[in-house]
């Protein structure tokens, strides 16, 4: 998933990056975390991360290279 956070760590948006991720999105905590997020304010510092949920239950988080 590509996950966008603000400077306080609030999840502003997420996007599945492949078909499997799209089908399994509801099995991750992302929808619930996004629903609890505050609204996005323009001009706010943001960063994108690549988030991978592995079958073994390991969470991998890396900076998303190439995104503004």
The 8 nearest C-alpha neighbors of each residue, nearest first, counted from 0:
[[1, 15, 50, 16, 14, 49, 2, 51],
 [0, 2, 49, 14, 13, 48, 50, 15],
 [1, 3, 13, 48, 47, 12, 0, 49],
 [4, 2, 47, 12, 11, 46, 10, 13],
 [5, 3, 10, 9, 8, 11, 46, 45],
 [4, 6, 45, 8, 7, 9, 44, 46],
 [5, 7, 8, 44, 45, 4, 9, 43],
 [6, 8, 5, 9, 4, 10, 44, 45],
 [9, 7, 5, 4, 6, 10, 11, 3],
 [8, 10, 4, 5, 7, 36, 11, 37],
 [11, 9, 4, 33, 12, 3, 36, 8],
 [10, 12, 4, 3, 9, 39, 33, 36],
 [13, 11, 3, 10, 2, 33, 14, 4],
 [12, 14, 2, 1, 3, 0, 15, 11],
 [13, 15, 1, 0, 16, 2, 12, 21],
 [16, 14, 0, 21, 20, 17, 1, 13],
 [15, 17, 0, 14, 20, 1, 18, 21],
 [16, 18, 20, 19, 15, 21, 0, 22],
 [17, 19, 21, 20, 22, 16, 15, 23],
 [20, 18, 22, 21, 17, 23, 15, 24],
 [21, 19, 23, 15, 17, 18, 22, 24],
 [22, 20, 18, 15, 19, 24, 23, 17],
 [21, 23, 19, 20, 24, 18, 25, 15],
 [22, 24, 20, 26, 25, 21, 19, 27],
 [25, 23, 21, 26, 27, 20, 22, 29],
 [24, 26, 27, 23, 30, 28, 22, 29],
 [27, 25, 23, 24, 28, 29, 22, 30],
 [28, 26, 29, 25, 24, 23, 30, 52],
 [27, 29, 31, 30, 32, 26, 25, 24],
 [28, 30, 32, 27, 31, 33, 24, 13],
 [31, 29, 33, 32, 28, 34, 25, 27],
 [32, 30, 34, 33, 29, 28, 35, 27],
 [31, 33, 29, 35, 34, 30, 28, 36],
 [32, 34, 36, 30, 35, 31, 10, 29],
 [35, 33, 31, 32, 36, 30, 37, 29],
 [34, 36, 32, 33, 31, 37, 10, 30],
 [37, 35, 33, 34, 9, 10, 32, 11],
 [36, 38, 39, 35, 9, 11, 34, 10],
 [39, 37, 40, 36, 11, 35, 9, 41],
 [40, 38, 11, 37, 41, 43, 5, 36],
 [39, 41, 43, 38, 42, 37, 44, 5],
 [42, 40, 43, 39, 44, 38, 45, 5],
 [41, 43, 40, 44, 45, 39, 5, 6],
 [42, 44, 41, 40, 45, 5, 6, 39],
 [45, 43, 6, 5, 42, 46, 4, 41],
 [46, 44, 5, 4, 6, 43, 3, 47],
 [47, 45, 4, 3, 5, 48, 44, 6],
 [46, 48, 3, 63, 2, 4, 62, 1],
 [49, 47, 62, 63, 2, 61, 1, 50],
 [48, 50, 1, 61, 63, 60, 0, 62],
 [49, 51, 60, 0, 59, 48, 1, 61],
 [52, 50, 59, 58, 53, 0, 60, 49],
 [51, 53, 58, 57, 56, 59, 50, 54],
 [52, 54, 57, 55, 56, 51, 58, 59],
 [53, 55, 56, 52, 57, 58, 51, 23],
 [56, 54, 53, 57, 52, 58, 51, 59],
 [57, 55, 53, 54, 58, 52, 59, 51],
 [56, 58, 53, 55, 52, 59, 54, 51],
 [57, 59, 52, 51, 53, 56, 60, 50],
 [58, 60, 51, 50, 57, 52, 61, 53],
 [61, 59, 50, 49, 48, 58, 51, 62],
 [62, 60, 49, 48, 63, 50, 59, 64],
 [61, 63, 48, 49, 64, 47, 60, 46],
 [64, 62, 48, 49, 47, 61, 66, 65],
 [65, 63, 66, 62, 48, 47, 67, 49],
 [64, 66, 63, 67, 62, 47, 48, 46],
 [67, 65, 64, 63, 47, 46, 48, 62],
 [66, 65, 46, 47, 64, 45, 63, 44]]
